[in-house]
Amino acid sequence: MWTKGILFFTIYFVKGIHCELSNLYFPDDFLFGTATSSYQIEGAWNEDGKGENIWDHLTHNHTHLIRDRSNGDIACDSYHKYKEDIALLKDLGVSVYRFSFSWSRIFPHGHPYKPNPAGIAHYVAFLDELAANNITAMATLFHWDLPQPLQELGGWTNPRIVPCFAEYAKVAFENFGSKVKYWITVNEPHQVCQEGYGSDNLAPVLNMSGIADYQCGHNLIKAHAIAYHIYNDTYRHLYNGKIGITIHGIWYEPQTPKDEETADRMMQFNFGWWAHPIFTSQGDYPAVMKEYIAKRSTLQGYKRSRLPEFTQEEIDSIKGTSDFLGLNHYTSYFVTDAKINNLDTHFSSDHQVQANAKISWGSAAAPWIKVVPWGFRKILNWLQNTYNPSEIHVTENGFSDHGGLNDTTRVSYFGQYLQNLNAAIVLDKVRVKSYAAWSLLDNFEWLDGYVNRFGMYDVDFSDPNRPRTPKASALFYKDVIRNRRVGEFVKVN
Ligand code: NOJ
């Protein structure tokens, strides 16, 4: 399968340069890509009939919540410059591009009564350009930019969202199905629900943890499953694509051997919350999550658990609704057990776990991203052993700094993480089929605005033309793709 085989070499480099004893090739059919999302790059926030979404609403009405008081009104202007972006992809040599559709361009009011022809035409032109350049489309239906009118009805906490999402998915399959190979229903449900509804880290900044986040998750999982069934029943035989979900996976490592159960509980609360209903043969939420939340709900005087229950029929219709497991991975932490006696309803009190980072670990500009490359290999192995998915796609992995073309810390991060990915595939036989670096371009990083940069291409946001310039990491990644192995790089974090 790996025609180039494995090349072993033993070269020791001078201090500060990464030493590798073995250098592995990625399989011939492995797909390299990059990832972006609609609100973060498109701009054109009110053009061609697009409606307002929750990020337009938040940035326009609560400007102080964004670190540099910026917004995505123009962002990278990719709505107009998509051909230029695709030329960059071509130059990098990627074979897959992960992007998202903006729901409010297709249904400006969220409610499914009349798709916007201009929004559809835009994405058709974009997909045709990708195809003309031989780049496979991996499309996310929902990457956080919910139409504002749906939010006003409660957003993901209102069960009414399920048919709205289903109709949006159907229109997307109908219009774009022949041009999209991989579909991702939802990007990072944990961040949508726990951070958007259970904290104030993301729109809609609801901050009602232990209640709203669980309600949000319940509807979101059902919406995902219905979209899967629509594709499976009506479009799969026509277009032969694949459809799945992308979950954000932090690796939680036991701090000491006695913390193993704690680490597993933390994986279940964070990853299993989303993966257990979809990827296990029992389905439903993880048992430990049901048990801990029910126990604390009783102590708090609730008549029923704050975690909603699926009916058996729902459990059965959610199980197996993913052709692949999409993983966004950035970082890892050590965990220990935390006995939390307070009676608050917070998610982090429900799981009773304390997470810590080692002081010696490097950090990105975003302090939550610690540089722990071995955690990537561990989580990939854990996913395969726990859920046995037929395919894993790494739909995001990346590092933020404060900008600049000589992004040596990003090269070092990518180099080390790609080595661990390669080892997981070649040595551990984990079935990872693609990798998308976050991100192609510097872009709007949610509440961090343009302060923290994730791009392999710099974007000059002070210039109305938004010129793109390759950074050292783009050149590094281009070599990895061309050589199909990581090769040498300077390790600085
Ligand atoms: C994951 C999200 O999907 C993406 O939108 C975000 O920019 C990156 N994490 C970095 O925080």
Boltz pocket constraint, residues with backbone or C-beta under 6 A from the ligand:
constraints:
  - pocket:
      binder: B
      contacts: [[A, 37], [A, 40], [A, 187], [A, 188], [A, 328], [A, 396], [A, 438], [A, 444], [A, 445], [A, 454]]
      max_distance: 6.0
